[in-house]
Amino acid sequence: MAKTVADVMSRDPIMVKPQTPIKEAIKILAEQRISGLPVVDDAGSLVGVISETDLLWQETGVEPPIYIMFLDSVIFLENPARHEQELHKALGQTVGEVMSTNPVTVESDQPLRKAAKLMQEKSIRRLAVVNDQGKVIGILTPGDIVRAMAAEFKD
């Protein structure tokens, strides 16, 4: 029988809220040795994910966008809106200011193979597992999938 996401996901994940201070999120990631956290609102619905990648802006800072001057006009060679978003992440003090929005999710009854393919196609390191009401009930990582594969070899 094919495995589902529910068979291998990590249950009861640690979650943070948008108003959680960045320092607290960093401490949780480091102490728990995990690379990301679901971000939920007061009702427990998923609103984003904060990952190590999101936090790198805090350390690296932001380069100003490349532009040229032409006839007293500024012509940006990159999207200035992207620069503004990066700057916001670099200066953010709360999880909500730094998190990635619109996270990719799966439901627990989804076939594991389909979830693994989604992770591979989107190049993502974690999928929030949600129920019918959009509440987070687990997390699926590549490590969870590999452990499930290894368990098959033991039998």
C-alpha positions as CSV (number, residue, x, y, z in Angstrom):
1,M,0.0,0.0,0.0
2,A,1.3,3.5,-0.9
3,K,2.3,5.7,2.0
4,T,0.6,9.0,2.6
5,V,2.0,12.2,4.0
6,A,0.3,11.4,7.4
7,D,2.4,8.2,7.6
8,V,5.7,10.0,7.7
9,M,5.2,13.7,8.6
10,S,6.5,15.2,11.8
11,R,3.5,15.8,14.0
12,D,2.8,18.8,16.3
13,P,5.5,21.1,14.8
14,I,6.8,24.1,16.7
15,M,5.0,27.2,15.3
16,V,5.5,30.9,15.7
17,K,3.2,33.9,15.2
18,P,3.8,36.9,13.0
19,Q,4.5,39.1,16.0
20,T,7.2,36.7,17.4
21,P,10.5,38.6,17.6
22,I,13.1,37.5,15.1
23,K,15.6,36.7,17.9
24,E,13.2,34.2,19.4
25,A,12.7,32.5,16.1
26,I,16.4,32.3,15.5
27,K,16.9,30.8,19.0
28,I,14.2,28.1,18.3
29,L,15.7,27.2,14.9
30,A,19.2,26.8,16.5
31,E,18.2,25.0,19.6
32,Q,15.8,22.6,17.8
33,R,18.2,22.1,14.9
34,I,15.5,22.8,12.3
35,S,15.6,24.9,9.2
36,G,12.2,26.5,9.3
37,L,9.0,27.1,11.2
38,P,5.3,27.5,10.2
39,V,3.9,30.9,11.0
40,V,0.2,30.9,12.1
41,D,-2.3,33.6,13.1
42,D,-4.2,33.7,16.3
43,A,-6.8,31.3,14.9
44,G,-4.0,28.8,14.1
45,S,-4.2,29.2,10.3
46,L,-1.1,29.1,8.3
47,V,0.0,32.6,7.1
48,G,3.6,31.9,6.2
49,V,6.9,30.1,6.8
50,I,10.1,31.5,8.2
51,S,13.3,29.7,7.2
52,E,17.0,30.0,7.5
53,T,17.0,31.5,4.1
54,D,14.6,34.3,5.1
55,L,16.9,35.1,8.1
56,L,20.1,35.3,6.0
57,W,19.0,38.9,5.0
58,Q,19.5,39.8,8.7
59,E,23.2,38.9,8.4
60,T,24.0,39.8,4.8
61,G,22.3,43.1,4.4
62,V,21.0,44.4,1.1
63,E,22.8,45.8,-1.9
64,P,21.2,48.9,-3.5
65,P,19.6,48.2,-6.9
66,I,21.7,48.8,-10.0
67,Y,20.7,51.9,-12.0
68,I,21.9,54.3,-14.6
69,M,21.3,58.0,-15.0
70,F,20.1,59.1,-18.4
71,L,19.0,62.7,-19.2
72,D,18.4,63.4,-15.5
73,S,16.3,60.3,-15.1
74,V,17.1,57.3,-13.0
75,I,16.6,54.0,-14.9
76,F,16.7,50.9,-12.6
77,L,18.3,47.8,-14.2
78,E,16.7,45.7,-11.5
79,N,13.2,45.7,-10.1
80,P,13.2,48.4,-7.3
81,A,10.3,46.6,-5.6
82,R,12.5,43.6,-5.1
83,H,15.1,45.8,-3.4
84,E,12.4,47.2,-1.1
85,Q,11.3,43.7,-0.2
86,E,14.9,42.6,0.6
87,L,15.5,45.7,2.6
88,H,12.3,45.0,4.6
89,K,13.6,41.5,5.4
90,A,17.0,42.8,6.4
91,L,15.6,45.3,8.8
92,G,12.7,43.3,10.1
93,Q,12.3,42.8,13.8
94,T,9.4,40.3,13.8
95,V,8.7,37.0,12.1
96,G,5.9,38.6,10.1
97,E,8.2,41.2,8.6
98,V,10.7,38.5,7.4
99,M,8.7,35.4,6.7
100,S,7.9,34.0,3.2
101,T,4.2,34.3,2.5
102,N,2.0,32.0,0.4
103,P,3.6,28.8,1.6
104,V,3.2,25.6,-0.3
105,T,1.0,23.1,1.7
106,V,-0.2,19.5,1.4
107,E,-3.0,17.6,3.1
108,S,-2.2,14.6,5.2
109,D,-4.1,12.1,3.0
110,Q,-2.0,13.0,-0.1
111,P,0.2,10.3,-1.5
112,L,3.8,10.7,-0.2
113,R,5.1,10.3,-3.8
114,K,3.0,13.3,-4.9
115,A,4.3,15.4,-2.0
116,A,7.9,14.4,-2.7
117,K,7.5,15.4,-6.3
118,L,6.0,18.7,-5.3
119,M,9.0,19.4,-3.1
120,Q,11.4,18.5,-5.8
121,E,9.6,20.6,-8.5
122,K,9.3,23.7,-6.3
123,S,12.8,23.2,-4.7
124,I,11.4,23.6,-1.2
125,R,12.8,22.0,2.0
126,R,9.5,21.7,3.9
127,L,5.8,21.4,3.3
128,A,3.3,22.4,5.9
129,V,0.7,19.7,6.3
130,V,-2.8,21.3,6.9
131,N,-6.2,20.0,7.7
132,D,-9.5,21.0,6.0
133,Q,-9.6,24.2,8.0
134,G,-6.1,25.3,7.0
135,K,-4.7,24.5,10.5
136,V,-1.1,23.1,10.6
137,I,-1.0,19.5,11.8
138,G,2.5,18.6,10.7
139,I,5.6,19.3,8.6
140,L,7.0,17.1,5.9
141,T,10.7,17.4,5.1
142,P,13.1,15.5,2.9
143,G,14.5,13.9,6.0
144,D,11.1,12.5,6.9
145,I,10.8,11.0,3.4
146,V,14.3,9.5,3.5
147,R,13.6,7.9,7.0
148,A,10.5,6.4,5.5
149,M,12.5,4.9,2.7
150,A,15.1,3.6,5.1
151,A,12.4,1.9,7.2
152,E,11.3,-0.1,4.1
153,F,14.8,-1.6,3.9
154,K,14.6,-2.8,7.5
155,D,11.6,-5.1,6.8
